[in-house]
Amino acid sequence: MESYYPVGVKPLEKYKLLITFDNNEQRIFNVEPYLNDKFFSPLKSLPVFNSVKISPISIEWAGGIDICPDELYYNSVPA
């Protein structure tokens, strides 16, 4: 399984993210199924969710909330 890393991220409506990967592919990742997990629950706040940014090898939010790049790629759909 090959790994791809996010190089761009844009929050969309309904807790979705448009992510550009280092292979120039754009994919949509749905964060909503994760929001019931205690670790991800702060993302229910739209200002917090919309503050997503690129980290060195993935994406992240304040407080150390992040998602593995393989999870982002292989559990997303082409944009």
C-alpha positions, 0 to 999 in steps of 0.5 A, spaced: 500 500 500 502 506 497 502 512 502 500 519 500 501 525 504 496 532 504 499 538 501 493 542 501 486 542 505 480 546 505 474 545 510 467 544 506 460 544 509 457 538 513 464 536 516 467 534 509 474 536 507 477 537 500 484 534 501 490 535 495 495 530 496 502 529 494 500 525 488 496 532 485 489 528 487 484 531 490 479 527 495 473 528 499 474 526 506 468 526 511 469 527 518 462 526 521 463 519 523 468 521 527 465 526 531 462 521 536 469 519 538 471 523 545 478 525 541 474 528 535 468 531 539 471 538 539 471 538 531 463 539 532 464 546 533 464 549 526 470 554 528 474 549 530 473 544 525 474 550 520 481 551 523 484 545 520 491 546 517 497 542 514 502 539 519 508 536 516 505 529 514 498 530 515 492 535 517 491 537 524 487 542 529 488 545 535 489 541 541 493 535 537 487 533 533 490 529 527 488 524 522 493 519 519 494 520 512 493 513 510 486 514 513 485 520 510 487 517 503 484 510 503 477 512 506 476 518 502 473 519 495 475 522 489 473 530 488 
